[in-house]
Amino acid sequence: MILIFKWFISAIAIFAATYFIPGISVLNFYTALIASFLLGILNITIRPILYLLTLPINLITFGLFSIVLNALIFWFLSAIVKGLQIEGFIPALLGSIFVFAVMFIADKVLNSE
């Protein structure tokens, strides 16, 4: 049940990013649900491979390159999901930080019980 609730909160965060970050647009909430689901799938499958491949850069930058990887995955998501449009790297970076912050707060609230 918590997994479905986190999925719903992630979709709300992606949908809310359209109002706070210029350059991100989502067609409707159904598109945000699909984007949220696929973002979870990409984070489970592709992200560990990318982290392993970019480990030297990540070590040199003390882990800050992982923010860039998250933004690239978020930007790649817009190429997969029809109805989600991200118009450049900076909106993708801000959007990934926004979604991460919302999910971090939601995780702390849900795990505080």
C-alpha positions in Angstrom: 0.0 0.0 0.0 2.9 2.4 0.8 4.4 1.6 -2.6 1.2 2.7 -4.4 1.1 5.8 -2.2 4.7 6.7 -3.1 3.9 6.2 -6.8 0.9 8.6 -6.5 3.1 11.2 -4.6 5.7 10.9 -7.3 3.1 11.5 -10.0 1.9 14.6 -8.0 5.5 15.8 -7.8 6.0 15.5 -11.6 2.6 17.1 -12.3 3.4 20.0 -9.8 6.8 20.5 -11.5 4.9 21.9 -14.4 3.7 24.8 -12.3 6.9 25.6 -10.5 9.6 25.0 -13.2 9.3 26.7 -16.6 10.3 24.3 -19.4 8.4 21.3 -18.1 5.0 20.5 -19.3 2.7 17.5 -18.6 -0.4 16.9 -20.6 -2.6 15.5 -17.7 -2.3 13.6 -14.5 -2.6 10.2 -16.2 0.6 11.1 -18.1 2.2 12.0 -14.8 1.2 8.6 -13.4 2.8 6.8 -16.4 5.9 9.0 -16.2 6.2 8.3 -12.5 6.0 4.5 -13.1 8.6 4.6 -15.8 10.9 6.8 -13.8 10.8 4.1 -11.1 11.6 1.5 -13.7 14.5 3.5 -15.1 15.8 4.2 -11.6 15.8 0.5 -10.8 17.3 -0.7 -14.1 19.4 2.0 -15.8 20.6 4.1 -12.9 22.9 1.5 -11.3 24.5 0.8 -14.6 25.1 4.5 -15.2 26.5 5.0 -11.7 28.9 2.1 -12.2 30.1 3.5 -15.6 30.6 7.0 -14.2 32.1 6.0 -10.9 35.5 7.7 -11.6 33.8 11.0 -12.4 31.5 10.6 -9.3 34.5 10.0 -7.1 36.3 13.1 -8.4 33.3 15.3 -7.9 32.5 13.8 -4.5 29.2 12.4 -5.7 27.8 15.6 -7.2 27.8 14.1 -10.7 25.0 11.9 -9.5 22.7 14.9 -9.7 23.6 15.3 -13.3 22.8 11.6 -13.9 19.4 12.0 -12.2 18.7 15.0 -14.5 19.7 13.0 -17.6 17.4 10.1 -16.6 14.6 12.6 -16.0 15.3 14.2 -19.4 15.4 10.8 -21.1 12.0 10.1 -19.6 10.5 12.9 -21.6 11.7 11.1 -24.8 9.8 8.0 -23.7 6.6 9.4 -22.3 4.3 11.1 -24.8 2.7 14.1 -23.2 5.8 14.9 -21.0 7.9 17.6 -22.4 11.2 18.9 -20.9 12.8 21.6 -23.0 16.4 21.3 -22.0 19.0 20.3 -19.5 18.4 23.0 -16.9 14.6 22.3 -16.6 15.5 18.6 -16.3 18.0 19.4 -13.6 15.6 21.5 -11.6 12.7 19.1 -12.2 14.8 16.1 -10.9 15.8 18.1 -7.9 12.2 19.1 -7.2 10.9 15.5 -7.6 13.7 14.2 -5.4 12.9 16.8 -2.7 9.2 16.0 -2.7 9.9 12.2 -2.5 12.5 12.7 0.2 9.9 14.6 2.4 7.2 12.0 1.6 9.6 9.2 2.5 10.4 10.8 5.8 6.7 11.4 6.6 5.7 7.8 5.6 8.5 6.2 7.6 8.0 8.3 10.7 5.1 6.1 11.9 
